[in-house]
Amino acid sequence: MEHVIENIDKLDFSNPLSLKTIRNRTRVDGKMVNKKLMLATLHTFERYSKVEPLEVGSGKNILNVWSRV
């Protein structure tokens, strides 16, 4: 989990990022991090907060969007 936190801290959060984008950019040993582990990590640390969901396309899809506080 420490490697995941280090990689998340390196990301550019100038704009809020979706969970999918965070997972794609945060890889440990070339492998994508488990979705549940990533969500648990983001929820545990107060540095990151969930942003109001953004509607995409026709409004049927909702993204899980995060930003750095």
C-alpha atoms as an extended CHARMM CRD file, in Angstrom:
* protein
*
        69  EXT
         1         1  MET       CA              0.0000000000        0.0000000000        0.0000000000  PROA      1               0.0000000000
         2         2  GLU       CA              2.9640000000        2.3230000000        0.5810000000  PROA      2               0.0000000000
         3         3  HSD       CA              3.9850000000        2.0250000000       -3.0690000000  PROA      3               0.0000000000
         4         4  VAL       CA              0.4680000000        2.9630000000       -4.1290000000  PROA      4               0.0000000000
         5         5  ILE       CA              0.5320000000        6.1070000000       -1.9630000000  PROA      5               0.0000000000
         6         6  GLU       CA              3.9170000000        7.1560000000       -3.3380000000  PROA      6               0.0000000000
         7         7  ASN       CA              2.6610000000        6.7700000000       -6.9160000000  PROA      7               0.0000000000
         8         8  ILE       CA             -0.5640000000        8.6730000000       -6.2180000000  PROA      8               0.0000000000
         9         9  ASP       CA              1.4180000000       11.5620000000       -4.7300000000  PROA      9               0.0000000000
        10        10  LYS       CA              3.3640000000       11.8730000000       -8.0020000000  PROA      10              0.0000000000
        11        11  LEU       CA              0.1950000000       12.4230000000      -10.0670000000  PROA      11              0.0000000000
        12        12  ASP       CA             -0.8260000000       15.8650000000      -11.3070000000  PROA      12              0.0000000000
        13        13  PHE       CA             -4.1480000000       16.7680000000       -9.6700000000  PROA      13              0.0000000000
        14        14  SER       CA             -4.4760000000       20.2160000000      -11.2960000000  PROA      14              0.0000000000
        15        15  ASN       CA             -7.8220000000       18.8840000000      -12.5610000000  PROA      15              0.0000000000
        16        16  PRO       CA             -9.8700000000       16.2710000000      -10.7060000000  PROA      16              0.0000000000
        17        17  LEU       CA             -9.0740000000       12.7550000000      -11.9120000000  PROA      17              0.0000000000
        18        18  SER       CA            -11.4130000000        9.8060000000      -12.2930000000  PROA      18              0.0000000000
        19        19  LEU       CA            -10.6930000000        6.5640000000      -10.4940000000  PROA      19              0.0000000000
        20        20  LYS       CA            -10.0210000000        4.8770000000      -13.8400000000  PROA      20              0.0000000000
        21        21  THR       CA             -7.4070000000        7.4850000000      -14.7760000000  PROA      21              0.0000000000
        22        22  ILE       CA             -5.7390000000        7.2430000000      -11.3710000000  PROA      22              0.0000000000
        23        23  ARG       CA             -5.5480000000        3.4570000000      -11.6850000000  PROA      23              0.0000000000
        24        24  ASN       CA             -4.1080000000        3.6670000000      -15.2110000000  PROA      24              0.0000000000
        25        25  ARG       CA             -1.4110000000        6.1490000000      -14.1900000000  PROA      25              0.0000000000
        26        26  THR       CA             -0.5760000000        4.4370000000      -10.8930000000  PROA      26              0.0000000000
        27        27  ARG       CA              1.0110000000        1.1100000000      -11.6410000000  PROA      27              0.0000000000
        28        28  VAL       CA              3.0780000000       -1.0470000000       -9.3100000000  PROA      28              0.0000000000
        29        29  ASP       CA              5.6470000000       -3.2060000000      -11.0750000000  PROA      29              0.0000000000
        30        30  GLY       CA              3.8610000000       -2.6080000000      -14.3830000000  PROA      30              0.0000000000
        31        31  LYS       CA              0.5400000000       -3.9370000000      -13.0990000000  PROA      31              0.0000000000
        32        32  MET       CA             -2.6700000000       -2.0210000000      -12.4560000000  PROA      32              0.0000000000
        33        33  VAL       CA             -3.7310000000       -1.6670000000       -8.8200000000  PROA      33              0.0000000000
        34        34  ASN       CA             -6.8950000000       -3.4160000000       -7.6170000000  PROA      34              0.0000000000
        35        35  LYS       CA             -9.9560000000       -1.1380000000       -7.7130000000  PROA      35              0.0000000000
        36        36  LYS       CA            -11.0130000000       -1.8910000000       -4.1210000000  PROA      36              0.0000000000
        37        37  LEU       CA             -7.5020000000       -1.2560000000       -2.7970000000  PROA      37              0.0000000000
        38        38  MET       CA             -7.3320000000        2.0550000000       -4.6690000000  PROA      38              0.0000000000
        39        39  LEU       CA            -10.7140000000        3.1910000000       -3.3040000000  PROA      39              0.0000000000
        40        40  ALA       CA             -9.7360000000        2.1870000000        0.2340000000  PROA      40              0.0000000000
        41        41  THR       CA             -6.4660000000        4.1190000000       -0.0880000000  PROA      41              0.0000000000
        42        42  LEU       CA             -8.1630000000        7.2630000000       -1.3650000000  PROA      42              0.0000000000
        43        43  HSD       CA            -10.8510000000        7.1240000000        1.3380000000  PROA      43              0.0000000000
        44        44  THR       CA             -8.3330000000        6.6220000000        4.1800000000  PROA      44              0.0000000000
        45        45  PHE       CA             -6.1160000000        9.5840000000        3.4700000000  PROA      45              0.0000000000
        46        46  GLU       CA             -7.4100000000       13.0850000000        4.1270000000  PROA      46              0.0000000000
        47        47  ARG       CA             -5.1910000000       14.4820000000        1.3540000000  PROA      47              0.0000000000
        48        48  TYR       CA             -7.7100000000       13.3180000000       -1.2390000000  PROA      48              0.0000000000
        49        49  SER       CA            -11.3890000000       14.1320000000       -1.3940000000  PROA      49              0.0000000000
        50        50  LYS       CA            -14.1900000000       12.9300000000       -3.5950000000  PROA      50              0.0000000000
        51        51  VAL       CA            -15.5920000000       15.5960000000       -5.9120000000  PROA      51              0.0000000000
        52        52  GLU       CA            -19.2150000000       15.8270000000       -7.0420000000  PROA      52              0.0000000000
        53        53  PRO       CA            -19.6760000000       13.2840000000       -9.8400000000  PROA      53              0.0000000000
        54        54  LEU       CA            -19.4020000000       14.5960000000      -13.3710000000  PROA      54              0.0000000000
        55        55  GLU       CA            -21.9310000000       13.5310000000      -15.9420000000  PROA      55              0.0000000000
        56        56  VAL       CA            -20.4410000000       12.2140000000      -19.1500000000  PROA      56              0.0000000000
        57        57  GLY       CA            -21.9770000000       11.9940000000      -22.5900000000  PROA      57              0.0000000000
        58        58  SER       CA            -25.7270000000       11.5700000000      -22.4450000000  PROA      58              0.0000000000
        59        59  GLY       CA            -25.7520000000       11.8710000000      -18.6520000000  PROA      59              0.0000000000
        60        60  LYS       CA            -26.2670000000        8.1550000000      -18.0800000000  PROA      60              0.0000000000
        61        61  ASN       CA            -22.7240000000        7.5240000000      -16.8680000000  PROA      61              0.0000000000
        62        62  ILE       CA            -21.3320000000        8.9560000000      -13.6470000000  PROA      62              0.0000000000
        63        63  LEU       CA            -17.6030000000        9.0600000000      -12.9060000000  PROA      63              0.0000000000
        64        64  ASN       CA            -15.9450000000        8.4760000000       -9.5630000000  PROA      64              0.0000000000
        65        65  VAL       CA            -13.8520000000       11.7050000000       -9.4130000000  PROA      65              0.0000000000
        66        66  TRP       CA            -11.1380000000       12.6190000000       -6.8800000000  PROA      66              0.0000000000
        67        67  SER       CA             -8.9770000000       15.6750000000       -6.1950000000  PROA      67              0.0000000000
        68        68  ARG       CA             -6.1220000000       16.5480000000       -3.8390000000  PROA      68              0.0000000000
        69        69  VAL       CA             -6.9990000000       18.8470000000       -0.9410000000  PROA      69              0.0000000000
